[in-house]
C-alpha cells in the first residue's frame, strides 16, 4: 500500500528542488529561522525595488510576521552576510 506524504512547501524553490528541500527537512537539516530571514530579506528587496520606503517596507513585513519587532526586521534586512 502506498503511503501518502503531505507536500512540504519549499520556500527555497528558486535555490533548491522540492525533493532536496523535503529530504533536508525530513532529516532536520533546515534552519527555519535562517529560511524565515531569507524570505524577509527577499520580500524587503522586492518592496524597495517597487519604490516603497524602507520604513513602509518593514511595516509591511511586520504584518506577515507580527511577532517580530520593527528593529528586529531592520536588523535582518540590513544584516551583513559573513
RODO-978610 format. One line per field, with one value per atom (N, C-alpha, C, O): residue number from 0; atom name; chain; x, y, z. Coordinates in Angstrom, 2 decimals. Each point is the difference from the previous one (the first is absolute). Layout:
BEGIN
num (NUM	...) .
atome (CA	...) .
chaine (A	...) .
x (X	...) .
y (Y	...) .
z (Z	...) .
//
This chain:
BEGIN
num (0	0	0	0	1	1	1	1	2	2	2	2	3	3	3	3	4	4	4	4	5	5	5	5	6	6	6	6	7	7	7	7	8	8	8	8	9	9	9	9	10	10	10	10	11	11	11	11	12	12	12	12	13	13	13	13	14	14	14	14	15	15	15	15	16	16	16	16	17	17	17	17	18	18	18	18	19	19	19	19	20	20	20	20	21	21	21	21	22	22	22	22	23	23	23	23	24	24	24	24	25	25	25	25	26	26	26	26	27	27	27	27	28	28	28	28	29	29	29	29	30	30	30	30	31	31	31	31	32	32	32	32	33	33	33	33	34	34	34	34	35	35	35	35	36	36	36	36	37	37	37	37	38	38	38	38	39	39	39	39	40	40	40	40	41	41	41	41	42	42	42	42	43	43	43	43	44	44	44	44	45	45	45	45	46	46	46	46	47	47	47	47	48	48	48	48	49	49	49	49	50	50	50	50	51	51	51	51	52	52	52	52	53	53	53	53	54	54	54	54	55	55	55	55	56	56	56	56	57	57	57	57	58	58	58	58	59	59	59	59	60	60	60	60	61	61	61	61	62	62	62	62	63	63	63	63	64	64	64	64	65	65	65	65	66	66	66	66	67	67	67	67	68	68	68	68	69	69	69	69	70	70	70	70	71	71	71	71	72	72	72	72	73	73	73	73	74	74	74	74	75	75	75	75	76	76	76	76	77	77	77	77	78	78	78	78	79	79	79	79	80	80	80	80	81	81	81	81) .
atome (N	CA	C	O	N	CA	C	O	N	CA	C	O	N	CA	C	O	N	CA	C	O	N	CA	C	O	N	CA	C	O	N	CA	C	O	N	CA	C	O	N	CA	C	O	N	CA	C	O	N	CA	C	O	N	CA	C	O	N	CA	C	O	N	CA	C	O	N	CA	C	O	N	CA	C	O	N	CA	C	O	N	CA	C	O	N	CA	C	O	N	CA	C	O	N	CA	C	O	N	CA	C	O	N	CA	C	O	N	CA	C	O	N	CA	C	O	N	CA	C	O	N	CA	C	O	N	CA	C	O	N	CA	C	O	N	CA	C	O	N	CA	C	O	N	CA	C	O	N	CA	C	O	N	CA	C	O	N	CA	C	O	N	CA	C	O	N	CA	C	O	N	CA	C	O	N	CA	C	O	N	CA	C	O	N	CA	C	O	N	CA	C	O	N	CA	C	O	N	CA	C	O	N	CA	C	O	N	CA	C	O	N	CA	C	O	N	CA	C	O	N	CA	C	O	N	CA	C	O	N	CA	C	O	N	CA	C	O	N	CA	C	O	N	CA	C	O	N	CA	C	O	N	CA	C	O	N	CA	C	O	N	CA	C	O	N	CA	C	O	N	CA	C	O	N	CA	C	O	N	CA	C	O	N	CA	C	O	N	CA	C	O	N	CA	C	O	N	CA	C	O	N	CA	C	O	N	CA	C	O	N	CA	C	O	N	CA	C	O	N	CA	C	O	N	CA	C	O	N	CA	C	O	N	CA	C	O	N	CA	C	O	N	CA	C	O	N	CA	C	O	N	CA	C	O	N	CA	C	O	N	CA	C	O	N	CA	C	O) .
chaine (A	A	A	A	A	A	A	A	A	A	A	A	A	A	A	A	A	A	A	A	A	A	A	A	A	A	A	A	A	A	A	A	A	A	A	A	A	A	A	A	A	A	A	A	A	A	A	A	A	A	A	A	A	A	A	A	A	A	A	A	A	A	A	A	A	A	A	A	A	A	A	A	A	A	A	A	A	A	A	A	A	A	A	A	A	A	A	A	A	A	A	A	A	A	A	A	A	A	A	A	A	A	A	A	A	A	A	A	A	A	A	A	A	A	A	A	A	A	A	A	A	A	A	A	A	A	A	A	A	A	A	A	A	A	A	A	A	A	A	A	A	A	A	A	A	A	A	A	A	A	A	A	A	A	A	A	A	A	A	A	A	A	A	A	A	A	A	A	A	A	A	A	A	A	A	A	A	A	A	A	A	A	A	A	A	A	A	A	A	A	A	A	A	A	A	A	A	A	A	A	A	A	A	A	A	A	A	A	A	A	A	A	A	A	A	A	A	A	A	A	A	A	A	A	A	A	A	A	A	A	A	A	A	A	A	A	A	A	A	A	A	A	A	A	A	A	A	A	A	A	A	A	A	A	A	A	A	A	A	A	A	A	A	A	A	A	A	A	A	A	A	A	A	A	A	A	A	A	A	A	A	A	A	A	A	A	A	A	A	A	A	A	A	A	A	A	A	A	A	A	A	A	A	A	A	A	A	A	A	A	A	A	A	A	A	A	A	A	A	A	A	A	A	A	A	A	A	A) .
x (0.83	-0.83	0.88	0.99	-1.32	0.77	-0.28	-1.15	2.20	-0.17	-0.15	0.71	-1.64	-0.20	0.69	-0.32	1.29	0.74	-0.61	-0.47	0.48	-0.45	1.05	1.20	-1.65	0.91	0.56	-0.76	2.07	0.66	0.20	0.51	-0.92	0.19	1.47	0.58	0.03	1.41	0.22	-0.18	0.55	0.22	1.31	0.26	0.54	1.28	-0.02	1.03	-2.21	-0.16	0.88	0.35	0.03	0.87	1.47	0.84	-0.54	1.36	0.20	1.01	-1.98	0.12	-1.33	-1.06	1.12	-1.22	-0.87	0.47	-1.74	-0.93	0.45	-0.13	0.66	0.44	1.16	0.02	0.94	1.14	-0.46	0.43	-1.30	-0.50	-0.73	0.19	-1.03	-0.75	0.94	-0.20	1.23	0.97	0.75	0.15	0.30	0.69	-0.92	0.41	-1.65	-0.97	-0.29	-0.08	-0.08	-0.27	1.11	-0.25	1.48	1.14	0.35	1.04	-1.90	0.22	1.19	0.62	-0.32	1.16	-0.35	0.83	-2.07	-0.43	-0.09	-0.71	1.44	-0.04	-1.17	0.10	-1.22	-1.24	0.18	-0.58	1.36	0.22	0.77	-0.31	1.30	0.79	-0.87	0.13	-1.03	-0.91	-0.95	-0.25	-0.28	-0.88	0.73	-0.55	1.79	0.77	0.28	-0.03	0.29	0.22	-1.26	0.08	-1.24	-1.26	-0.27	-0.50	0.82	-0.18	0.90	-0.46	1.73	0.91	-0.47	0.08	-0.57	-0.49	-1.21	-0.09	-0.85	-1.20	0.38	-0.55	1.50	0.45	0.60	-0.30	1.14	0.60	-1.07	0.11	-1.13	-1.08	-0.76	-0.29	-0.02	-0.72	0.81	-0.53	1.82	0.86	0.15	0.11	-0.10	0.09	-1.25	0.05	-1.16	-1.26	-0.15	-1.11	2.23	0.04	-0.77	-0.48	0.37	-0.61	1.10	1.12	-1.42	1.01	0.39	-0.76	1.96	0.50	-0.91	-0.30	-0.14	-0.90	-1.31	-0.48	-0.11	-1.26	0.20	-0.88	2.03	0.29	0.09	-0.53	1.19	0.13	-1.37	-0.32	-0.49	-1.36	-0.83	-0.77	0.93	-0.71	0.43	-0.83	2.11	0.53	-0.50	-0.28	0.17	-0.50	-1.43	-0.39	-0.38	-1.36	0.02	-0.89	1.91	0.14	0.63	-0.27	1.11	0.71	-0.25	0.91	-2.15	-0.34	0.76	0.04	0.56	0.74	1.41	0.72	-0.32	1.31	-0.13	-0.92	1.84	0.04	0.56	0.70	-1.02	0.51	1.52	0.56	0.11	1.47	0.57	1.07	-1.78	0.45	0.01	0.96	-2.03	-0.07	1.06	0.63	-0.44	1.03	1.37	0.79	-0.50	1.29	0.13	1.08	-2.17	0.02	0.30	0.85	-1.56	0.15	1.32	0.50	0.07	1.28	1.20	1.11	-1.34	1.07	1.04	-0.35	1.60	1.09	0.33	0.29	-0.34	0.31	1.50	0.85	-0.56	1.40	0.58	1.17) .
y (-1.17	1.17	1.25	0.07	0.90	1.23	0.92	0.14	0.48	1.01	1.35	0.31	0.46	1.34	0.98	0.09	0.65	0.97	1.37	0.34	0.44	1.39	0.77	-0.12	0.89	0.79	1.15	0.78	-0.68	1.06	1.18	-0.15	1.33	1.21	0.38	0.14	0.03	0.30	1.51	0.55	0.12	1.44	0.37	1.18	-2.17	0.23	-0.56	-0.41	0.40	-0.65	0.59	-0.70	1.98	0.58	-0.41	0.26	-0.89	-0.42	-1.51	-0.47	-0.29	-1.46	-0.62	0.62	-1.85	-0.69	-0.38	-0.05	-0.21	-0.41	-1.30	-0.16	-0.76	-1.28	0.17	-0.62	1.47	0.24	0.68	-0.38	1.38	0.69	-0.98	0.01	-0.85	-0.98	-0.96	-0.32	-0.14	-0.92	0.67	-0.60	1.83	0.73	0.23	-0.14	0.49	0.25	-1.27	0.04	-1.15	-1.27	-0.38	-0.64	1.04	-0.34	1.11	-0.05	1.05	1.08	0.89	0.57	-0.44	0.77	1.38	0.66	-0.23	1.31	0.94	-0.28	1.38	1.01	0.92	0.89	-1.10	0.73	1.51	0.78	-0.38	1.42	0.61	1.11	-1.80	0.50	0.08	0.94	-1.91	0.03	1.19	0.71	-0.48	1.14	1.32	0.88	-0.76	1.22	0.20	1.13	-2.21	0.08	0.53	0.84	-1.35	0.44	1.47	0.74	-0.32	1.40	0.90	1.03	-1.40	0.81	0.06	1.05	-2.17	-0.05	0.92	0.75	-0.82	0.85	1.48	0.83	-0.51	1.38	0.52	1.12	-1.91	0.42	0.23	0.94	-1.79	0.17	1.30	0.75	-0.49	1.21	1.25	0.97	-0.99	1.14	0.21	1.13	-2.22	0.11	0.66	0.60	-0.70	0.63	1.40	0.54	0.05	1.39	0.21	1.10	-2.14	0.11	0.45	-0.52	1.47	0.46	-1.15	-0.95	1.05	-1.07	-0.21	-1.13	2.22	-0.10	-0.67	-0.85	1.24	-0.61	-1.47	-0.83	0.51	-1.39	-0.85	-1.12	1.63	-0.74	-0.15	-1.06	2.12	-0.09	-1.05	-0.74	0.67	-1.00	-1.42	-0.90	0.73	-1.31	-0.35	-1.17	2.16	-0.24	-0.54	-0.72	1.07	-0.53	-1.51	-0.71	0.21	-1.44	-0.70	-1.17	1.90	-0.56	0.91	0.68	-0.67	0.93	-0.24	0.87	-2.03	-0.31	0.61	-0.08	0.69	0.63	1.51	0.63	-0.06	1.44	0.69	-0.62	1.90	0.79	-0.08	-0.25	0.45	-0.02	-1.37	-0.10	-0.96	-1.35	-0.19	-0.53	0.95	-0.12	0.88	-0.40	1.59	0.90	-0.66	0.09	-0.75	-0.69	-1.15	-0.23	-0.48	-1.11	0.51	-0.55	1.61	0.44	0.72	0.00	0.59	0.70	-0.79	0.52	-1.78	-0.87	-0.21	-0.29	0.42	-0.25	-1.47	-0.56	-0.09	-1.42	-0.22	0.70	-1.66	-0.31	-1.00	-0.37) .
z (0.00	0.00	0.00	0.74	-1.55	-0.10	1.17	0.44	0.07	1.03	-0.68	-0.95	1.44	-0.53	0.93	1.18	-1.74	0.79	-0.21	-1.09	2.15	-0.12	-0.79	0.27	-1.21	-0.81	0.83	0.59	-0.54	0.75	-0.94	-1.11	1.57	-0.79	0.05	1.08	-2.24	-0.09	-0.13	-1.09	2.17	-0.07	-0.71	-0.26	-0.06	-0.69	-1.42	-0.53	-0.08	-1.30	-1.09	-0.95	1.07	-1.01	0.20	-0.86	2.00	0.29	-0.08	-0.52	1.06	0.00	-0.39	0.12	-0.59	-0.43	1.20	1.13	-1.42	1.05	0.66	1.22	-2.02	0.54	0.98	1.06	-1.42	0.88	1.29	1.09	-1.22	1.19	0.92	1.22	-1.81	0.79	0.72	1.17	-1.87	0.60	1.16	1.07	-1.29	1.07	1.19	1.15	-1.43	1.06	0.80	1.23	-1.92	0.67	0.97	1.02	-1.34	0.85	0.98	0.66	-0.58	0.96	-0.34	0.89	-2.17	-0.42	-0.56	-0.61	0.83	-0.48	1.21	0.96	-1.04	1.06	-0.31	-0.84	1.54	-0.28	0.18	-0.75	1.74	0.23	-1.17	-0.44	-0.05	-1.14	-1.25	-0.79	0.60	-1.14	0.13	-0.98	2.18	0.24	-0.29	-0.66	1.14	-0.23	-1.49	-0.49	-0.23	-1.45	-0.69	-0.89	1.31	-0.60	0.32	-0.85	2.06	0.39	-0.85	-0.50	0.33	-0.82	-1.45	-0.64	0.13	-1.38	-0.18	-0.97	1.91	-0.04	0.09	-0.71	1.59	0.17	-1.31	-0.41	-0.24	-1.27	-1.07	-0.78	0.75	-0.97	0.25	-0.93	2.20	0.34	-0.33	-0.54	0.86	-0.29	-1.50	-0.46	-0.31	-1.46	-0.58	-1.08	1.80	-0.41	0.59	0.08	0.33	0.49	1.31	0.26	0.56	1.33	0.97	-0.05	0.91	0.96	0.93	0.20	0.35	0.87	1.20	0.37	0.24	1.16	-0.35	0.75	-1.89	-0.43	-0.36	0.25	-0.84	-0.35	1.25	0.04	0.98	1.27	0.66	0.53	-0.57	0.56	-0.74	0.62	-1.94	-0.79	0.39	0.10	0.11	0.40	1.41	0.28	0.59	1.36	-0.01	0.91	-1.93	-0.11	-0.20	0.46	-1.16	-0.21	1.19	0.26	0.47	1.16	1.21	0.46	0.06	1.09	1.30	0.87	-0.72	1.21	-0.02	1.00	-2.13	-0.10	0.18	-0.54	1.28	0.20	-1.25	-0.80	0.64	-1.11	-0.08	-1.06	2.21	0.02	-0.33	-0.59	0.95	-0.33	-1.51	-0.56	-0.09	-1.46	-0.65	-0.98	1.52	-0.53	0.08	-0.95	2.05	0.16	-1.00	-0.55	0.31	-0.95	-1.42	-0.69	0.27	-1.39	-0.25	-1.12	2.15	-0.18	0.50	0.06	0.29	0.49	-1.09	-1.15	1.49	-0.93	0.03	1.06	-2.24	-0.07	0.24	-0.56	1.39	0.34	-0.94	0.14) .
//
